[in-house]
Amino acid sequence: MKALTADDFTATRHKVEIPEKDGYVYVKEPSADFILDLLNEQNPDEPIDLKALMPRLIADTVVDEDGQPLFTAETQPSGAMYMRIVNAVMEHSGLKDFSDQVKNSNAAP
């Protein structure tokens, strides 16, 4: 085992191909600010509104080669590109298990 450094805790990013545009974007882990805001805003007695959450999550995690955000909560990708990016964001953000828990908690008994 090694002693960890600050670099060991920087967000990793994953290349996501967007064939519709013959290119790619990067998806990084959500920022600490994003996670803290989410935890602070979420009422534990209410289901998470993924429709409201996803634009903010995409804005926080989808970046260009220089690490600069590509989207805002108001400007989002469209169509098939949106679903491709949402799937990548959920897979690489650490929130996929979280989303599965939400789906299970909203399922009818």
N, C-alpha and C positions, 0 to 999 in steps of 0.2 A: 504494500500500500504506500501511497505517496501523500505528502502534505499538499493539500489543494491550494490553488492560488485564485485570485479574482478572475483570471481568464477562464478557469474551469467552470465559472458560473455565468459566463456571458451566453446570451441566447444563441442557440444553433439555428441554422436556417437550412431549408430543404428546397431544392429546385423542383418546380412543378411545370411540366410542359403544357402549353396551351396550343394544341394543334390548329385550332380555329384561326389563330393569329400567327401561326408558324413561328412561335417563340416560347418564352418561358418567363416565369416570375419566381420569386423566392417567398417561402412561407417561414416565418420565424416563430419562436415561442412567444406567447403573450407577455407584455411587459408587466412588471410588478405592480405598476400603477393601475393597469387594467384589471388585474386580478383583485387587488385591494378594493377598487371601486365596485367591482361585481359583488364581492363578499359584503361590502358595506351597504349596497343598495338592495340586495336580495332579502326578501322576507322569507324566512324558512317555512312558513305555513302556506306559501303560495307557490304554484308551479313557475318555473322559469319561462319567460316569454322569449323563446328562441328567435322569433321573427324580429323582435326589437334588439336582441343581443347580437345577432349575426352581422349586421352592417358595422357595428362598432368593433367587433372582433376582427372582421376583414380589414378595416381601416388600421387596426393596431398591428396586424401580423403579416400582411402582404406588402412586400418591399421590392425595390429594384436592386441592381447589383451593388449599389453604394449604401444599401440599407435604408433608403428613403421611402416613406410610405407612397404607395401608388394610388390609394383610394382614401376617401373620407367617408364618414357615416352617410353623407348625402350623395356621393358619387360612387356607384358600385358597378361591378361587371354585370353583364347581362346574359340571359339564356343559358346555354350549355356551359359557357365559361364560368358563370356564377356557380353552378352545381359542382363543376370540377374544382373550383377554388374552395368552396365550402367543404367538400369532402377532404381536401388536402389540409385545410385549416383545422378541421376536427381531428384528423389523424395525427398531425404534428404539434398541435397546441397542448396536448395533455388533457383536453376536454372531452375526448370521445367517450371515455368511461363515464364522465360526468353526464354527458348527453344521454347515454344509455340508461343511467339511473333516473333521469328525468322522464324518459319515455316509459320506463317501467312504473314510475310513481303515478303517471297519468293514465295508465292502462286501467280498463274497467276490471273490477274484482271478479 
